[in-house]
Amino acid sequence: MIRKALAPIAALAAVTSLFFSQGAHAESGWHLLNMRQGVTAISREIYSLHMLIFWVCVVIGIVVFSVMIWSIVTFRKSKGAVPDTTMVHNTKVEIIWTAIPVAILVAMAVPAAKTLVQIEDTRNTELTIKVTGFQWGWQYDYLENGVRFFSRLERKADAARQLGSGVDPNTIPNYLLDVDNPLVVPAGTKVRLLITAADVIHAWWVPDFGMKKDAIPGFVNEMWFNVDEDKTGIYRGQCTELCGRDHAFMPIVVDVRSKEDFQTWLKATAEAQKQAAAPQPAATAHAG
């Protein structure tokens, strides 16, 4: 019933969004002011909710300001308008203008609550990774596979950002948005992140995934995402909490691979780290 009531507004939102997505805004950059639809089902759900509520607010604004402007122009003193005292403390009117906003808020709350429940639903995850933020980088632990590594700003970009380095940042691909070791995950898999921090508050955010969570020392927050099966590739984000002097230099890079490629990478990485951690045999002295 509620969805039917909001259907006309949702249709208006869809048509307008289609117009903007295919229009000249892509050249002007206006589309950058809006949220991304992303590469996960939950990110598209969040985007749809955002656009629905946005157009509900637009319609309300148009109605309210239209009535205000019409009233000001039509019932102005210069035209001999006389104040209508019957509207003062009119019980029927007060009930109407209270009930309508309540009904609108309830109608918006239902889809919003549904989306919030989906955001927090970490059941049936297939891969769990612990994410630890530190000044200034990330540590990733594949808890079920024994793989662990640090991810920091790519070395060339780190050198270029230094004062007096003599390196032109424009010569660095993906300047300040690349790392030495990206987080590798499989597509078509529900991935759960256990997010915490080692020093101060950080925040893990990749816009194309539609999700963001704070990394707080002493606490573990949960977040999940499931990248579409056909959306393999590189996705970039950043820490979105003011975590200190070099806050601007701790990007996030996620390498989304097919399930087969991910399993190959995981086995190879686990074996390499196992060999690196094994004690090395003592060197044998040879007589001359």
LOTORTOR-466740 format. One record per residue (C-alpha): residue number from 1; residue in three letters; chain; x, z, y. Coordinates in Angstrom, 2 decimals. Example, Ala and Ser with C-alpha at 12.3 -4.5 7.8 and 13.67 -1.06 7.14 Angstrom:
<pts>
<num: 1 | residu: ALA | chaine: A | X: 12.30 | Z: 7.80 | Y: -4.50>
<num: 2 | residu: SER | chaine: A | X: 13.67 | Z: 7.14 | Y: -1.06>
</pts>
This chain:
<pts>
<num: 1 | residu: MET | chaine: A | X: 0.00 | Z: 0.00 | Y: 0.00>
<num: 2 | residu: ILE | chaine: A | X: 2.80 | Z: 0.95 | Y: 2.39>
<num: 3 | residu: ARG | chaine: A | X: 4.81 | Z: -2.15 | Y: 1.51>
<num: 4 | residu: LYS | chaine: A | X: 1.74 | Z: -4.32 | Y: 2.18>
<num: 5 | residu: ALA | chaine: A | X: 1.33 | Z: -2.70 | Y: 5.58>
<num: 6 | residu: LEU | chaine: A | X: 4.95 | Z: -3.46 | Y: 6.44>
<num: 7 | residu: ALA | chaine: A | X: 4.90 | Z: -6.97 | Y: 4.92>
<num: 8 | residu: PRO | chaine: A | X: 4.27 | Z: -8.86 | Y: 8.20>
<num: 9 | residu: ILE | chaine: A | X: 7.15 | Z: -7.08 | Y: 9.89>
<num: 10 | residu: ALA | chaine: A | X: 9.39 | Z: -7.67 | Y: 6.87>
<num: 11 | residu: ALA | chaine: A | X: 8.52 | Z: -11.38 | Y: 6.97>
<num: 12 | residu: LEU | chaine: A | X: 9.41 | Z: -11.51 | Y: 10.66>
<num: 13 | residu: ALA | chaine: A | X: 12.72 | Z: -9.81 | Y: 9.86>
<num: 14 | residu: ALA | chaine: A | X: 13.50 | Z: -12.31 | Y: 7.10>
<num: 15 | residu: VAL | chaine: A | X: 12.73 | Z: -15.35 | Y: 9.27>
<num: 16 | residu: THR | chaine: A | X: 14.73 | Z: -14.00 | Y: 12.20>
<num: 17 | residu: SER | chaine: A | X: 17.67 | Z: -13.07 | Y: 9.99>
<num: 18 | residu: LEU | chaine: A | X: 17.65 | Z: -16.56 | Y: 8.47>
<num: 19 | residu: PHE | chaine: A | X: 17.66 | Z: -18.09 | Y: 11.94>
<num: 20 | residu: PHE | chaine: A | X: 20.60 | Z: -16.00 | Y: 13.06>
<num: 21 | residu: SER | chaine: A | X: 22.53 | Z: -16.55 | Y: 9.84>
<num: 22 | residu: GLN | chaine: A | X: 22.28 | Z: -20.35 | Y: 10.20>
<num: 23 | residu: GLY | chaine: A | X: 22.49 | Z: -20.62 | Y: 13.96>
<num: 24 | residu: ALA | chaine: A | X: 25.29 | Z: -20.88 | Y: 16.45>
<num: 25 | residu: HIS | chaine: A | X: 25.88 | Z: -17.11 | Y: 16.35>
<num: 26 | residu: ALA | chaine: A | X: 28.58 | Z: -17.61 | Y: 13.69>
<num: 27 | residu: GLU | chaine: A | X: 30.72 | Z: -19.26 | Y: 16.34>
<num: 28 | residu: SER | chaine: A | X: 29.92 | Z: -16.75 | Y: 19.07>
<num: 29 | residu: GLY | chaine: A | X: 30.57 | Z: -13.73 | Y: 16.88>
<num: 30 | residu: TRP | chaine: A | X: 27.19 | Z: -12.07 | Y: 17.43>
<num: 31 | residu: HIS | chaine: A | X: 26.81 | Z: -11.66 | Y: 13.67>
<num: 32 | residu: LEU | chaine: A | X: 29.74 | Z: -9.22 | Y: 13.76>
<num: 33 | residu: LEU | chaine: A | X: 27.48 | Z: -6.72 | Y: 15.54>
<num: 34 | residu: ASN | chaine: A | X: 25.29 | Z: -6.40 | Y: 12.46>
<num: 35 | residu: MET | chaine: A | X: 25.90 | Z: -4.89 | Y: 9.02>
<num: 36 | residu: ARG | chaine: A | X: 27.22 | Z: -7.04 | Y: 6.20>
<num: 37 | residu: GLN | chaine: A | X: 25.00 | Z: -7.93 | Y: 3.28>
<num: 38 | residu: GLY | chaine: A | X: 27.97 | Z: -7.24 | Y: 1.02>
<num: 39 | residu: VAL | chaine: A | X: 28.77 | Z: -8.09 | Y: -2.59>
<num: 40 | residu: THR | chaine: A | X: 26.88 | Z: -5.29 | Y: -4.35>
<num: 41 | residu: ALA | chaine: A | X: 23.19 | Z: -4.79 | Y: -5.04>
<num: 42 | residu: ILE | chaine: A | X: 23.18 | Z: -1.44 | Y: -3.22>
<num: 43 | residu: SER | chaine: A | X: 24.81 | Z: -2.96 | Y: -0.12>
<num: 44 | residu: ARG | chaine: A | X: 22.08 | Z: -5.60 | Y: 0.04>
<num: 45 | residu: GLU | chaine: A | X: 19.44 | Z: -2.90 | Y: -0.43>
<num: 46 | residu: ILE | chaine: A | X: 20.92 | Z: -0.97 | Y: 2.49>
<num: 47 | residu: TYR | chaine: A | X: 21.05 | Z: -4.13 | Y: 4.59>
<num: 48 | residu: SER | chaine: A | X: 17.41 | Z: -4.96 | Y: 3.82>
<num: 49 | residu: LEU | chaine: A | X: 16.33 | Z: -1.42 | Y: 4.74>
<num: 50 | residu: HIS | chaine: A | X: 18.36 | Z: -1.61 | Y: 7.95>
<num: 51 | residu: MET | chaine: A | X: 16.74 | Z: -4.91 | Y: 8.97>
<num: 52 | residu: LEU | chaine: A | X: 13.24 | Z: -3.69 | Y: 8.06>
<num: 53 | residu: ILE | chaine: A | X: 13.56 | Z: -0.54 | Y: 10.18>
<num: 54 | residu: PHE | chaine: A | X: 15.21 | Z: -2.52 | Y: 12.98>
<num: 55 | residu: TRP | chaine: A | X: 12.31 | Z: -4.96 | Y: 13.25>
<num: 56 | residu: VAL | chaine: A | X: 9.75 | Z: -2.15 | Y: 12.99>
<num: 57 | residu: CYS | chaine: A | X: 11.46 | Z: -0.60 | Y: 16.02>
<num: 58 | residu: VAL | chaine: A | X: 11.54 | Z: -3.96 | Y: 17.81>
<num: 59 | residu: VAL | chaine: A | X: 7.80 | Z: -4.48 | Y: 17.27>
<num: 60 | residu: ILE | chaine: A | X: 7.04 | Z: -0.93 | Y: 18.44>
<num: 61 | residu: GLY | chaine: A | X: 9.19 | Z: -1.46 | Y: 21.53>
<num: 62 | residu: ILE | chaine: A | X: 7.46 | Z: -4.76 | Y: 22.35>
<num: 63 | residu: VAL | chaine: A | X: 4.00 | Z: -3.21 | Y: 21.99>
<num: 64 | residu: VAL | chaine: A | X: 4.80 | Z: -0.08 | Y: 24.00>
<num: 65 | residu: PHE | chaine: A | X: 6.56 | Z: -1.83 | Y: 26.87>
<num: 66 | residu: SER | chaine: A | X: 3.96 | Z: -4.59 | Y: 27.00>
<num: 67 | residu: VAL | chaine: A | X: 1.21 | Z: -2.00 | Y: 27.42>
<num: 68 | residu: MET | chaine: A | X: 3.27 | Z: -0.14 | Y: 30.02>
<num: 69 | residu: ILE | chaine: A | X: 3.99 | Z: -3.27 | Y: 32.07>
<num: 70 | residu: TRP | chaine: A | X: 0.39 | Z: -4.49 | Y: 31.81>
<num: 71 | residu: SER | chaine: A | X: -0.91 | Z: -1.06 | Y: 32.93>
<num: 72 | residu: ILE | chaine: A | X: 1.49 | Z: -0.87 | Y: 35.87>
<num: 73 | residu: VAL | chaine: A | X: 0.59 | Z: -4.35 | Y: 37.09>
<num: 74 | residu: THR | chaine: A | X: -3.17 | Z: -4.17 | Y: 36.46>
<num: 75 | residu: PHE | chaine: A | X: -3.93 | Z: -0.63 | Y: 37.55>
<num: 76 | residu: ARG | chaine: A | X: -1.76 | Z: -0.28 | Y: 40.64>
<num: 77 | residu: LYS | chaine: A | X: -2.89 | Z: 1.49 | Y: 43.78>
<num: 78 | residu: SER | chaine: A | X: -2.62 | Z: -1.64 | Y: 45.93>
<num: 79 | residu: LYS | chaine: A | X: -5.45 | Z: -3.16 | Y: 43.88>
<num: 80 | residu: GLY | chaine: A | X: -7.65 | Z: -0.14 | Y: 44.49>
<num: 81 | residu: ALA | chaine: A | X: -7.25 | Z: 1.39 | Y: 41.06>
<num: 82 | residu: VAL | chaine: A | X: -8.78 | Z: 4.86 | Y: 40.63>
<num: 83 | residu: PRO | chaine: A | X: -7.22 | Z: 7.35 | Y: 38.18>
<num: 84 | residu: ASP | chaine: A | X: -9.27 | Z: 7.82 | Y: 34.98>
<num: 85 | residu: THR | chaine: A | X: -9.58 | Z: 11.57 | Y: 34.48>
<num: 86 | residu: THR | chaine: A | X: -11.33 | Z: 11.16 | Y: 31.12>
<num: 87 | residu: MET | chaine: A | X: -7.96 | Z: 10.52 | Y: 29.42>
<num: 88 | residu: VAL | chaine: A | X: -6.68 | Z: 13.98 | Y: 30.32>
<num: 89 | residu: HIS | chaine: A | X: -6.89 | Z: 16.31 | Y: 27.30>
<num: 90 | residu: ASN | chaine: A | X: -9.02 | Z: 13.80 | Y: 25.40>
<num: 91 | residu: THR | chaine: A | X: -9.01 | Z: 15.11 | Y: 21.84>
<num: 92 | residu: LYS | chaine: A | X: -9.82 | Z: 11.76 | Y: 20.24>
<num: 93 | residu: VAL | chaine: A | X: -7.01 | Z: 9.95 | Y: 22.10>
<num: 94 | residu: GLU | chaine: A | X: -4.48 | Z: 12.68 | Y: 21.32>
<num: 95 | residu: ILE | chaine: A | X: -5.37 | Z: 12.53 | Y: 17.61>
<num: 96 | residu: ILE | chaine: A | X: -4.95 | Z: 8.73 | Y: 17.59>
<num: 97 | residu: TRP | chaine: A | X: -1.58 | Z: 8.65 | Y: 19.36>
<num: 98 | residu: THR | chaine: A | X: -0.32 | Z: 11.41 | Y: 17.09>
<num: 99 | residu: ALA | chaine: A | X: -1.61 | Z: 9.95 | Y: 13.83>
<num: 100 | residu: ILE | chaine: A | X: -0.23 | Z: 6.44 | Y: 14.40>
<num: 101 | residu: PRO | chaine: A | X: 3.43 | Z: 7.50 | Y: 14.88>
<num: 102 | residu: VAL | chaine: A | X: 3.16 | Z: 9.86 | Y: 11.88>
<num: 103 | residu: ALA | chaine: A | X: 1.83 | Z: 7.01 | Y: 9.72>
<num: 104 | residu: ILE | chaine: A | X: 4.65 | Z: 4.72 | Y: 10.87>
<num: 105 | residu: LEU | chaine: A | X: 7.30 | Z: 7.37 | Y: 10.12>
<num: 106 | residu: VAL | chaine: A | X: 5.86 | Z: 8.02 | Y: 6.65>
<num: 107 | residu: ALA | chaine: A | X: 5.77 | Z: 4.27 | Y: 5.96>
<num: 108 | residu: MET | chaine: A | X: 9.46 | Z: 4.00 | Y: 6.92>
<num: 109 | residu: ALA | chaine: A | X: 10.43 | Z: 7.17 | Y: 5.05>
<num: 110 | residu: VAL | chaine: A | X: 9.30 | Z: 5.87 | Y: 1.65>
<num: 111 | residu: PRO | chaine: A | X: 11.72 | Z: 2.90 | Y: 1.36>
<num: 112 | residu: ALA | chaine: A | X: 14.43 | Z: 4.94 | Y: 3.07>
<num: 113 | residu: ALA | chaine: A | X: 14.10 | Z: 7.76 | Y: 0.52>
<num: 114 | residu: LYS | chaine: A | X: 14.17 | Z: 5.26 | Y: -2.33>
<num: 115 | residu: THR | chaine: A | X: 17.44 | Z: 3.76 | Y: -1.06>
<num: 116 | residu: LEU | chaine: A | X: 19.00 | Z: 7.19 | Y: -0.50>
<num: 117 | residu: VAL | chaine: A | X: 18.20 | Z: 8.15 | Y: -4.09>
<num: 118 | residu: GLN | chaine: A | X: 19.89 | Z: 4.96 | Y: -5.32>
<num: 119 | residu: ILE | chaine: A | X: 22.97 | Z: 5.67 | Y: -3.19>
<num: 120 | residu: GLU | chaine: A | X: 23.42 | Z: 9.08 | Y: -4.83>
<num: 121 | residu: ASP | chaine: A | X: 22.66 | Z: 7.92 | Y: -8.39>
<num: 122 | residu: THR | chaine: A | X: 26.01 | Z: 7.97 | Y: -10.21>
<num: 123 | residu: ARG | chaine: A | X: 24.53 | Z: 7.89 | Y: -13.71>
<num: 124 | residu: ASN | chaine: A | X: 25.64 | Z: 5.36 | Y: -16.31>
<num: 125 | residu: THR | chaine: A | X: 29.00 | Z: 4.68 | Y: -14.70>
<num: 126 | residu: GLU | chaine: A | X: 31.51 | Z: 2.74 | Y: -16.78>
<num: 127 | residu: LEU | chaine: A | X: 34.75 | Z: 3.53 | Y: -14.95>
<num: 128 | residu: THR | chaine: A | X: 35.78 | Z: 6.69 | Y: -13.07>
<num: 129 | residu: ILE | chaine: A | X: 38.61 | Z: 6.71 | Y: -10.54>
<num: 130 | residu: LYS | chaine: A | X: 39.82 | Z: 9.69 | Y: -8.53>
<num: 131 | residu: VAL | chaine: A | X: 40.69 | Z: 8.80 | Y: -4.94>
<num: 132 | residu: THR | chaine: A | X: 42.89 | Z: 11.16 | Y: -2.93>
<num: 133 | residu: GLY | chaine: A | X: 43.51 | Z: 10.55 | Y: 0.76>
<num: 134 | residu: PHE | chaine: A | X: 46.70 | Z: 11.74 | Y: 2.41>
<num: 135 | residu: GLN | chaine: A | X: 48.54 | Z: 11.11 | Y: 5.66>
<num: 136 | residu: TRP | chaine: A | X: 48.65 | Z: 8.12 | Y: 5.58>
<num: 137 | residu: GLY | chaine: A | X: 47.62 | Z: 6.38 | Y: 2.37>
<num: 138 | residu: TRP | chaine: A | X: 45.66 | Z: 6.71 | Y: -0.85>
<num: 139 | residu: GLN | chaine: A | X: 46.33 | Z: 7.81 | Y: -4.40>
<num: 140 | residu: TYR | chaine: A | X: 44.29 | Z: 6.31 | Y: -7.23>
<num: 141 | residu: ASP | chaine: A | X: 43.93 | Z: 7.96 | Y: -10.67>
<num: 142 | residu: TYR | chaine: A | X: 42.17 | Z: 6.11 | Y: -13.49>
<num: 143 | residu: LEU | chaine: A | X: 41.14 | Z: 9.32 | Y: -15.20>
<num: 144 | residu: GLU | chaine: A | X: 40.25 | Z: 7.83 | Y: -18.58>
<num: 145 | residu: ASN | chaine: A | X: 43.24 | Z: 5.51 | Y: -18.84>
<num: 146 | residu: GLY | chaine: A | X: 46.24 | Z: 7.45 | Y: -17.56>
<num: 147 | residu: VAL | chaine: A | X: 47.04 | Z: 5.01 | Y: -14.74>
<num: 148 | residu: ARG | chaine: A | X: 48.05 | Z: 6.48 | Y: -11.39>
<num: 149 | residu: PHE | chaine: A | X: 49.64 | Z: 4.98 | Y: -8.28>
<num: 150 | residu: PHE | chaine: A | X: 49.91 | Z: 5.30 | Y: -4.51>
<num: 151 | residu: SER | chaine: A | X: 48.60 | Z: 2.72 | Y: -2.05>
<num: 152 | residu: ARG | chaine: A | X: 50.17 | Z: 2.46 | Y: 1.39>
<num: 153 | residu: LEU | chaine: A | X: 50.33 | Z: 0.04 | Y: 4.28>
<num: 154 | residu: GLU | chaine: A | X: 52.23 | Z: -3.10 | Y: 3.29>
<num: 155 | residu: ARG | chaine: A | X: 55.93 | Z: -2.73 | Y: 4.15>
<num: 156 | residu: LYS | chaine: A | X: 56.26 | Z: -5.77 | Y: 6.45>
<num: 157 | residu: ALA | chaine: A | X: 53.21 | Z: -4.70 | Y: 8.47>
<num: 158 | residu: ASP | chaine: A | X: 54.57 | Z: -1.14 | Y: 8.61>
<num: 159 | residu: ALA | chaine: A | X: 57.83 | Z: -2.47 | Y: 10.02>
<num: 160 | residu: ALA | chaine: A | X: 56.11 | Z: -4.80 | Y: 12.50>
<num: 161 | residu: ARG | chaine: A | X: 53.99 | Z: -2.00 | Y: 13.98>
<num: 162 | residu: GLN | chaine: A | X: 57.06 | Z: -0.01 | Y: 15.03>
<num: 163 | residu: LEU | chaine: A | X: 58.04 | Z: -0.17 | Y: 18.71>
<num: 164 | residu: GLY | chaine: A | X: 61.07 | Z: -2.34 | Y: 19.24>
<num: 165 | residu: SER | chaine: A | X: 60.90 | Z: -3.83 | Y: 15.75>
<num: 166 | residu: GLY | chaine: A | X: 61.21 | Z: -7.36 | Y: 17.11>
<num: 167 | residu: VAL | chaine: A | X: 58.70 | Z: -8.57 | Y: 14.51>
<num: 168 | residu: ASP | chaine: A | X: 55.72 | Z: -10.55 | Y: 15.79>
<num: 169 | residu: PRO | chaine: A | X: 52.55 | Z: -9.06 | Y: 14.22>
<num: 170 | residu: ASN | chaine: A | X: 50.93 | Z: -12.49 | Y: 14.38>
<num: 171 | residu: THR | chaine: A | X: 53.34 | Z: -13.64 | Y: 11.69>
<num: 172 | residu: ILE | chaine: A | X: 52.09 | Z: -11.01 | Y: 9.25>
<num: 173 | residu: PRO | chaine: A | X: 49.08 | Z: -12.12 | Y: 7.13>
<num: 174 | residu: ASN | chaine: A | X: 46.24 | Z: -9.57 | Y: 7.22>
<num: 175 | residu: TYR | chaine: A | X: 48.17 | Z: -7.41 | Y: 9.65>
<num: 176 | residu: LEU | chaine: A | X: 47.33 | Z: -3.71 | Y: 9.17>
<num: 177 | residu: LEU | chaine: A | X: 44.79 | Z: -4.66 | Y: 6.50>
<num: 178 | residu: ASP | chaine: A | X: 47.09 | Z: -5.08 | Y: 3.50>
<num: 179 | residu: VAL | chaine: A | X: 48.67 | Z: -2.59 | Y: 1.10>
<num: 180 | residu: ASP | chaine: A | X: 51.50 | Z: -2.52 | Y: -1.41>
<num: 181 | residu: ASN | chaine: A | X: 49.27 | Z: -1.52 | Y: -4.37>
<num: 182 | residu: PRO | chaine: A | X: 45.57 | Z: -2.41 | Y: -4.17>
<num: 183 | residu: LEU | chaine: A | X: 42.87 | Z: -0.65 | Y: -6.14>
<num: 184 | residu: VAL | chaine: A | X: 41.99 | Z: -2.90 | Y: -9.09>
<num: 185 | residu: VAL | chaine: A | X: 38.44 | Z: -2.80 | Y: -10.52>
<num: 186 | residu: PRO | chaine: A | X: 36.33 | Z: -5.04 | Y: -12.76>
<num: 187 | residu: ALA | chaine: A | X: 33.35 | Z: -7.03 | Y: -11.49>
<num: 188 | residu: GLY | chaine: A | X: 29.95 | Z: -6.37 | Y: -13.02>
<num: 189 | residu: THR | chaine: A | X: 30.90 | Z: -2.75 | Y: -13.73>
<num: 190 | residu: LYS | chaine: A | X: 29.49 | Z: 0.43 | Y: -12.21>
<num: 191 | residu: VAL | chaine: A | X: 32.54 | Z: 2.22 | Y: -10.81>
<num: 192 | residu: ARG | chaine: A | X: 32.38 | Z: 5.87 | Y: -9.80>
<num: 193 | residu: LEU | chaine: A | X: 34.85 | Z: 7.24 | Y: -7.26>
<num: 194 | residu: LEU | chaine: A | X: 35.68 | Z: 10.95 | Y: -7.06>
<num: 195 | residu: ILE | chaine: A | X: 36.94 | Z: 11.28 | Y: -3.50>
<num: 196 | residu: THR | chaine: A | X: 39.01 | Z: 14.14 | Y: -2.09>
<num: 197 | residu: ALA | chaine: A | X: 41.95 | Z: 14.69 | Y: 0.26>
<num: 198 | residu: ALA | chaine: A | X: 45.33 | Z: 16.40 | Y: 0.10>
<num: 199 | residu: ASP | chaine: A | X: 45.74 | Z: 17.42 | Y: 3.75>
<num: 200 | residu: VAL | chaine: A | X: 43.08 | Z: 16.56 | Y: 6.36>
<num: 201 | residu: ILE | chaine: A | X: 39.68 | Z: 14.81 | Y: 6.30>
<num: 202 | residu: HIS | chaine: A | X: 39.79 | Z: 11.09 | Y: 5.57>
<num: 203 | residu: ALA | chaine: A | X: 37.00 | Z: 8.59 | Y: 4.75>
<num: 204 | residu: TRP | chaine: A | X: 37.04 | Z: 5.78 | Y: 2.17>
<num: 205 | residu: TRP | chaine: A | X: 35.14 | Z: 2.70 | Y: 3.35>
<num: 206 | residu: VAL | chaine: A | X: 34.94 | Z: -0.93 | Y: 2.28>
<num: 207 | residu: PRO | chaine: A | X: 32.25 | Z: -2.71 | Y: 4.35>
<num: 208 | residu: ASP | chaine: A | X: 31.41 | Z: -5.29 | Y: 1.67>
<num: 209 | residu: PHE | chaine: A | X: 30.50 | Z: -2.50 | Y: -0.76>
<num: 210 | residu: GLY | chaine: A | X: 28.02 | Z: -0.93 | Y: 1.67>
<num: 211 | residu: MET | chaine: A | X: 29.20 | Z: 2.61 | Y: 0.95>
<num: 212 | residu: LYS | chaine: A | X: 31.39 | Z: 5.19 | Y: 2.68>
<num: 213 | residu: LYS | chaine: A | X: 32.36 | Z: 8.74 | Y: 1.76>
<num: 214 | residu: ASP | chaine: A | X: 34.43 | Z: 11.45 | Y: 3.41>
<num: 215 | residu: ALA | chaine: A | X: 37.52 | Z: 12.74 | Y: 1.63>
<num: 216 | residu: ILE | chaine: A | X: 37.64 | Z: 16.49 | Y: 2.32>
<num: 217 | residu: PRO | chaine: A | X: 40.41 | Z: 18.86 | Y: 1.15>
<num: 218 | residu: GLY | chaine: A | X: 39.08 | Z: 21.26 | Y: -1.47>
<num: 219 | residu: PHE | chaine: A | X: 35.91 | Z: 19.22 | Y: -2.11>
<num: 220 | residu: VAL | chaine: A | X: 35.10 | Z: 16.28 | Y: -4.37>
<num: 221 | residu: ASN | chaine: A | X: 32.55 | Z: 13.75 | Y: -3.14>
<num: 222 | residu: GLU | chaine: A | X: 31.05 | Z: 11.06 | Y: -5.38>
<num: 223 | residu: MET | chaine: A | X: 30.46 | Z: 7.43 | Y: -4.59>
<num: 224 | residu: TRP | chaine: A | X: 29.75 | Z: 4.36 | Y: -6.69>
<num: 225 | residu: PHE | chaine: A | X: 29.66 | Z: 0.59 | Y: -6.42>
<num: 226 | residu: ASN | chaine: A | X: 29.05 | Z: -2.35 | Y: -8.73>
<num: 227 | residu: VAL | chaine: A | X: 30.44 | Z: -5.66 | Y: -7.49>
<num: 228 | residu: ASP | chaine: A | X: 28.49 | Z: -8.75 | Y: -8.54>
<num: 229 | residu: GLU | chaine: A | X: 29.85 | Z: -10.51 | Y: -11.60>
<num: 230 | residu: ASP | chaine: A | X: 30.62 | Z: -13.69 | Y: -9.65>
<num: 231 | residu: LYS | chaine: A | X: 32.15 | Z: -11.97 | Y: -6.61>
<num: 232 | residu: THR | chaine: A | X: 35.73 | Z: -11.45 | Y: -7.77>
<num: 233 | residu: GLY | chaine: A | X: 38.38 | Z: -11.41 | Y: -5.05>
<num: 234 | residu: ILE | chaine: A | X: 40.03 | Z: -9.22 | Y: -2.44>
<num: 235 | residu: TYR | chaine: A | X: 37.97 | Z: -6.85 | Y: -0.27>
<num: 236 | residu: ARG | chaine: A | X: 39.41 | Z: -4.85 | Y: 2.60>
<num: 237 | residu: GLY | chaine: A | X: 38.48 | Z: -1.64 | Y: 4.37>
<num: 238 | residu: GLN | chaine: A | X: 40.00 | Z: 1.26 | Y: 6.28>
<num: 239 | residu: CYS | chaine: A | X: 39.96 | Z: 5.01 | Y: 6.64>
<num: 240 | residu: THR | chaine: A | X: 37.13 | Z: 5.74 | Y: 9.07>
<num: 241 | residu: GLU | chaine: A | X: 37.97 | Z: 9.35 | Y: 9.91>
<num: 242 | residu: LEU | chaine: A | X: 40.35 | Z: 10.26 | Y: 12.73>
<num: 243 | residu: CYS | chaine: A | X: 42.93 | Z: 11.77 | Y: 10.40>
<num: 244 | residu: GLY | chaine: A | X: 46.00 | Z: 11.95 | Y: 12.62>
<num: 245 | residu: ARG | chaine: A | X: 48.63 | Z: 10.03 | Y: 14.53>
<num: 246 | residu: ASP | chaine: A | X: 48.87 | Z: 7.10 | Y: 12.09>
<num: 247 | residu: HIS | chaine: A | X: 45.17 | Z: 6.93 | Y: 11.27>
<num: 248 | residu: ALA | chaine: A | X: 45.07 | Z: 3.23 | Y: 12.16>
<num: 249 | residu: PHE | chaine: A | X: 47.66 | Z: 2.43 | Y: 9.50>
<num: 250 | residu: MET | chaine: A | X: 46.01 | Z: 3.44 | Y: 6.21>
<num: 251 | residu: PRO | chaine: A | X: 43.98 | Z: 0.44 | Y: 5.07>
<num: 252 | residu: ILE | chaine: A | X: 42.09 | Z: 0.04 | Y: 1.78>
<num: 253 | residu: VAL | chaine: A | X: 42.35 | Z: -3.05 | Y: -0.39>
<num: 254 | residu: VAL | chaine: A | X: 40.27 | Z: -3.56 | Y: -3.54>
<num: 255 | residu: ASP | chaine: A | X: 41.19 | Z: -6.31 | Y: -5.99>
<num: 256 | residu: VAL | chaine: A | X: 38.04 | Z: -7.17 | Y: -7.96>
<num: 257 | residu: ARG | chaine: A | X: 38.82 | Z: -9.03 | Y: -11.18>
<num: 258 | residu: SER | chaine: A | X: 36.89 | Z: -10.26 | Y: -14.18>
<num: 259 | residu: LYS | chaine: A | X: 36.47 | Z: -7.71 | Y: -16.96>
<num: 260 | residu: GLU | chaine: A | X: 38.99 | Z: -9.53 | Y: -19.14>
<num: 261 | residu: ASP | chaine: A | X: 41.62 | Z: -9.75 | Y: -16.39>
<num: 262 | residu: PHE | chaine: A | X: 41.05 | Z: -6.10 | Y: -15.51>
<num: 263 | residu: GLN | chaine: A | X: 41.59 | Z: -4.93 | Y: -19.09>
<num: 264 | residu: THR | chaine: A | X: 44.79 | Z: -6.97 | Y: -19.29>
<num: 265 | residu: TRP | chaine: A | X: 46.05 | Z: -5.44 | Y: -16.02>
<num: 266 | residu: LEU | chaine: A | X: 45.05 | Z: -1.93 | Y: -17.09>
<num: 267 | residu: LYS | chaine: A | X: 46.88 | Z: -2.11 | Y: -20.42>
<num: 268 | residu: ALA | chaine: A | X: 50.00 | Z: -3.62 | Y: -18.87>
<num: 269 | residu: THR | chaine: A | X: 50.06 | Z: -1.05 | Y: -16.05>
<num: 270 | residu: ALA | chaine: A | X: 49.47 | Z: 1.88 | Y: -18.41>
<num: 271 | residu: GLU | chaine: A | X: 52.28 | Z: 0.69 | Y: -20.69>
<num: 272 | residu: ALA | chaine: A | X: 54.69 | Z: 0.17 | Y: -17.78>
<num: 273 | residu: GLN | chaine: A | X: 53.98 | Z: 3.63 | Y: -16.36>
<num: 274 | residu: LYS | chaine: A | X: 54.36 | Z: 5.18 | Y: -19.81>
<num: 275 | residu: GLN | chaine: A | X: 57.75 | Z: 3.56 | Y: -20.27>
<num: 276 | residu: ALA | chaine: A | X: 58.86 | Z: 4.58 | Y: -16.78>
<num: 277 | residu: ALA | chaine: A | X: 57.92 | Z: 8.21 | Y: -17.47>
<num: 278 | residu: ALA | chaine: A | X: 59.66 | Z: 8.33 | Y: -20.86>
<num: 279 | residu: PRO | chaine: A | X: 63.04 | Z: 10.13 | Y: -20.93>
<num: 280 | residu: GLN | chaine: A | X: 65.93 | Z: 7.72 | Y: -20.87>
<num: 281 | residu: PRO | chaine: A | X: 68.55 | Z: 7.96 | Y: -23.63>
<num: 282 | residu: ALA | chaine: A | X: 71.87 | Z: 9.39 | Y: -22.56>
<num: 283 | residu: ALA | chaine: A | X: 74.63 | Z: 6.83 | Y: -21.96>
<num: 284 | residu: THR | chaine: A | X: 77.19 | Z: 6.63 | Y: -24.78>
<num: 285 | residu: ALA | chaine: A | X: 80.82 | Z: 6.82 | Y: -23.78>
<num: 286 | residu: HIS | chaine: A | X: 83.10 | Z: 4.13 | Y: -25.25>
<num: 287 | residu: ALA | chaine: A | X: 86.77 | Z: 4.55 | Y: -25.82>
<num: 288 | residu: GLY | chaine: A | X: 89.03 | Z: 2.10 | Y: -23.95>
</pts>
